[in-house]
Amino acid sequence: MDADALADLRAFDRGHVWHPYSSALAPGDPWVVESAQGVRLHLRDHDGRALDVIDAMSSWWCAVHGYRVPELDAAVRDQLDSMAHVMFGGLTHAPAVGLARRLLDLAPAGLEHVFLADSGSVSVEVAMKAALQYHLAAGRRRTRFLTIRGGYHGDTFSPMSVTDPVGGMHSLFRGVLPEHVFAPRPPAGLDRPDDDAELVAWEQTTRELFVQNAADVAAVIVEPVLQGAGGMYVYPARVLDVLHDLAREHGALVIHDEIATGFHRTGPRWAGDRAEHAPDILCAGKALTGGYLTLAAMLCTREVAEGVSRGEAGGLMHGPTFMANPLACAVANANLDLLAFRDTPAEVARIENGLRDGLASATALDAVQEVRTLGAVGVIQLREPVRVAEVTAAALARGTWVRPFRDLVYTMPPYVTSDDDLATLTAALVGAVADVHG
Ligand SMILES: *Cc1c(COP(=O)(O)O)cnc(C)c1O
């Protein structure tokens, strides 16, 4: 791209194109990506210079095998030779059925039905709708969801309504968003004994809250073990079992939102595998297509599926135009094959070690409150909000693309990141924090 074309592209972008959570009055100044290969993005900096940087974000946690993956490229090309898309009402196809089969093979015990949605948020909408329909069909008017504070479930209205009420957008949409039941955020840390005092206190408070609202609660919805966009916050798996037991006692369903955590991001295939009980409903997305195309899935038990179907409506009342898009399903199949073919748990364990070693020196910085790692997730939490533009620029100068938020400089690198690249990436994050926050 020559300098004029680059300037023109950036000017039109600033003038007319929305970016995530962006302002038309004070547009950001995004870098232009020309291509990507392996774990690297090929960028143009603001002076038009070409820049090759390691993607510490896996494109918002999706691109687990990196970019231009031969097997995934081939899956899309091959699928194009038969069809890019067909409607899913009244029709079916091998890519979708193959994907459903693979997903159910990988799913926690008891999940037997798959709804293929076109984004993570939509899969959460569908999960919540299924829970409501399940109760309605049995003559129960349960319209509320119970969750824990600090979560994130997507940006459409139902997911937003169970996203953290403070960090989310509840005050902005007061009166429009339904008001659900928020239990306190559980105490931090994966490895707390079951009789840990803070955990026991949390359990007590949550039990009381559940009892007060029991007649209204259709389902519990949580991100198992790791709250992602709500703050990269890790909590004990015991919490999942407590919530599961409460839900069972009071006739509510359990939804695990594994959109961020699925496919080994935190170590096990599903973050919820650390708990004793499987959920009634599970949402998967993000890494499902290896970051190639937008696709998500809602999986549920036979009991939920049949319960929903016994209702007056006669079925699950959702049907996106691009439901089960064949291109997306084909690349998801190739992605799941690749994850199985590569020793993904070992790769994630290797990444975890690299992150732990590489980020450790950040604890010595005054600005740093805590450094934590879980699977292929590494987090540097500051004592103050991150100066995002400056940290991003400092990390780019050190060869790494990172997109911090709030007080968090974090990475969820592609699983295929080499040890050398991991060392560069972690040094860039620690170095950028040191440069900017001292
Ligand atoms: C990203 C995310 C979503 C929303 O997925 P989209 O594909 O962005 O709609 C929902 N839940 C969790 C836990 C997520 O991380």
The ligand as an SDF file (V2000), in Angstrom:
LIG
                    3D

 15 15  0  0  0  0  0  0  0  0999 V2000
  -16.4790  -12.6470   23.8050 C   0  0  0  0  0  0  0  0  0  0  0  0
  -17.4330  -13.2290   24.7630 C   0  0  0  0  0  0  0  0  0  0  0  0
  -18.8130  -13.2630   24.4850 C   0  0  0  0  0  0  0  0  0  0  0  0
  -19.4110  -12.6070   23.2630 C   0  0  0  0  0  0  0  0  0  0  0  0
  -19.0050  -13.1980   22.0810 O   0  0  0  0  0  0  0  0  0  0  0  0
  -19.1550  -12.3680   20.6980 P   0  0  0  0  0  0  0  0  0  0  0  0
  -18.7370  -13.3570   19.6510 O   0  0  0  0  0  0  0  0  0  0  0  0
  -18.2260  -11.1890   20.8190 O   0  0  0  0  0  0  0  0  0  0  0  0
  -20.5580  -11.9510   20.5820 O   0  0  0  0  0  0  0  0  0  0  0  0
  -19.6450  -13.8630   25.4040 C   0  0  0  0  0  0  0  0  0  0  0  0
  -19.1620  -14.4290   26.5270 N   0  0  0  0  0  0  0  0  0  0  0  0
  -17.8460  -14.4310   26.8140 C   0  0  0  0  0  0  0  0  0  0  0  0
  -17.3630  -15.0940   28.0610 C   0  0  0  0  0  0  0  0  0  0  0  0
  -16.9410  -13.8150   25.9560 C   0  0  0  0  0  0  0  0  0  0  0  0
  -15.6380  -13.7850   26.2690 O   0  0  0  0  0  0  0  0  0  0  0  0
  1  2  1  0
  2  3  1  0
  2 14  2  0
  3  4  1  0
  3 10  2  0
  4  5  1  0
  5  6  1  0
  6  7  2  0
  6  8  1  0
  6  9  1  0
 10 11  1  0
 11 12  2  0
 12 13  1  0
 12 14  1  0
 14 15  1  0
M  END
$$$$
